[in-house]
Amino acid sequence: VQLQASGGGLVQAGGSLRLSCVASGRTFSNYRIGWFRQAPGKEREFVAAINRSGGSTYYADSVEGRFTISRDNFKNTVYLQMNSLKTEDTAVYYCAAGTVVSWTAGNYDFWGQGTQVTVSS
């Protein structure tokens, strides 16, 4: 499956962005989807994940209550709504597809190209 992430940009602290991850090539609804992020000089870290139906979602503690992951299997798209953004949310955000829901990047089989999110103070 091919993944295309978009929606990043520059926003002030306290603002919002919505990222999208559009999939093509294989049956999208077969895959669990995760969002990860990587800041300069840091390792890639888990942000959120969603199961195949969208009925179960998982979040890193650092974004719980501020970010919401959702999916529309008819549109082959997963969204990451990010509210109350903080400067520490600045990173390149990646979506990934896999056959299990995991907090570990290595358990995902397909990756999008990343979209930059910059939060200014």
Backbone torsions as a table, in degrees:
resi	resn	phi	psi	omega
1	VAL	NA	139.9	176.8
2	GLN	-101.1	138.3	-177.3
3	LEU	-121.2	137.9	178.8
4	GLN	-128.5	111.8	178.8
5	ALA	-94.1	144.2	178.4
6	SER	-154.1	172.7	175.1
7	GLY	105.7	-4.8	178.7
8	GLY	-69.7	171.1	179.1
9	GLY	168.4	-166.7	179.2
10	LEU	-104.5	129.2	-178.6
11	VAL	-143.0	151.8	177.1
12	GLN	-79.5	154.7	176.7
13	ALA	-56.0	137.0	-176.3
14	GLY	93.4	-11.0	-179.2
15	GLY	-84.8	-172.9	-175.2
16	SER	-133.5	152.6	171.1
17	LEU	-144.0	153.6	172.3
18	ARG	-123.4	119.4	175.9
19	LEU	-91.6	148.1	176.1
20	SER	-124.4	147.9	176.1
21	CYS	-132.9	109.1	-178.4
22	VAL	-100.9	132.2	-177.3
23	ALA	-110.4	150.4	175.3
24	SER	-149.1	160.6	171.6
25	GLY	104.6	-33.7	179.9
26	ARG	-142.1	174.7	-178.6
27	THR	-68.2	105.9	-173.6
28	PHE	-59.0	-39.7	-174.0
29	SER	-68.8	-8.6	176.4
30	ASN	-78.7	-12.6	-170.2
31	TYR	-109.9	140.9	165.6
32	ARG	-81.6	145.2	-176.0
33	ILE	-121.9	135.6	175.9
34	GLY	-123.6	152.5	170.2
35	TRP	-112.4	134.5	176.1
36	PHE	-128.1	164.6	175.6
37	ARG	-142.6	155.0	179.2
38	GLN	-140.6	118.3	176.4
39	ALA	-92.6	157.3	-179.3
40	PRO	-55.7	129.6	177.8
41	GLY	78.1	4.3	-178.7
42	LYS	-120.7	161.8	177.0
43	GLU	-76.8	157.8	175.7
44	ARG	-66.8	134.6	-176.8
45	GLU	-127.1	151.1	178.8
46	PHE	-69.1	140.0	176.5
47	VAL	-116.1	-55.3	-175.9
48	ALA	-161.3	159.7	177.2
49	ALA	-149.5	160.4	-177.9
50	ILE	-143.8	144.2	-179.6
51	ASN	-81.4	-175.5	-171.1
52	ARG	-64.9	-39.6	-176.6
53	SER	-85.1	-18.6	-174.1
54	GLY	90.9	1.6	-176.8
55	GLY	-79.0	-17.5	179.1
56	SER	-127.3	132.8	179.6
57	THR	-130.4	155.6	-174.5
58	TYR	-140.4	142.0	-175.7
59	TYR	-136.9	148.4	168.4
60	ALA	-69.9	149.8	-179.3
61	ASP	-57.3	-33.7	-174.9
62	SER	-69.1	-17.5	-177.9
63	VAL	-119.6	-7.1	-179.4
64	GLU	-54.5	129.9	179.5
65	GLY	88.8	-13.9	179.2
66	ARG	-112.3	-34.6	-177.9
67	PHE	-107.7	148.2	176.3
68	THR	-134.4	125.5	175.7
69	ILE	-100.3	140.3	178.1
70	SER	-150.4	167.5	179.2
71	ARG	-144.3	152.9	174.4
72	ASP	-127.0	100.8	-175.1
73	ASN	-69.9	-20.3	176.2
74	PHE	-73.1	-29.4	179.7
75	LYS	-100.6	2.6	-178.7
76	ASN	53.8	41.5	-172.8
77	THR	-133.9	138.9	170.6
78	VAL	-115.5	141.1	-178.2
79	TYR	-116.7	151.2	169.8
80	LEU	-129.7	103.2	176.8
81	GLN	-84.7	122.7	-176.2
82	MET	-118.1	115.3	179.4
83	ASN	-115.6	163.8	178.2
84	SER	49.6	48.7	-175.2
85	LEU	-64.6	146.1	179.8
86	LYS	-119.3	159.7	179.8
87	THR	-60.2	-30.7	-179.7
88	GLU	-73.5	-5.2	173.6
89	ASP	-82.6	-6.4	179.2
90	THR	-61.2	124.2	-176.8
91	ALA	-179.0	170.6	165.6
92	VAL	-88.0	128.2	-177.6
93	TYR	-103.8	132.5	-178.5
94	TYR	-121.2	141.2	168.3
95	CYS	-103.9	151.9	-176.0
96	ALA	-145.0	150.3	-179.3
97	ALA	-121.0	140.8	179.0
98	GLY	-155.1	178.1	-178.0
99	THR	-95.4	-2.9	174.8
100	VAL	-135.9	155.4	170.2
101	VAL	-83.2	127.1	-175.4
102	SER	-147.7	151.7	173.0
103	TRP	-88.5	-3.3	-173.6
104	THR	-105.9	124.2	-176.9
105	ALA	-58.8	-34.7	-177.2
106	GLY	-65.4	-14.2	-179.9
107	ASN	-89.1	1.4	177.2
108	TYR	-102.3	141.1	-171.5
109	ASP	-95.7	-27.7	-174.0
110	PHE	-132.1	141.9	-175.6
111	TRP	-132.1	143.5	169.9
112	GLY	-83.0	178.9	-171.9
113	GLN	-85.5	-12.0	179.4
114	GLY	94.5	148.6	176.4
115	THR	-137.0	134.8	-173.8
116	GLN	-81.8	131.2	172.4
117	VAL	-118.5	123.9	178.6
118	THR	-124.6	123.4	-179.6
119	VAL	-112.0	119.5	-178.1
120	SER	-98.3	153.2	-179.0
121	SER	-87.6	NA	NA
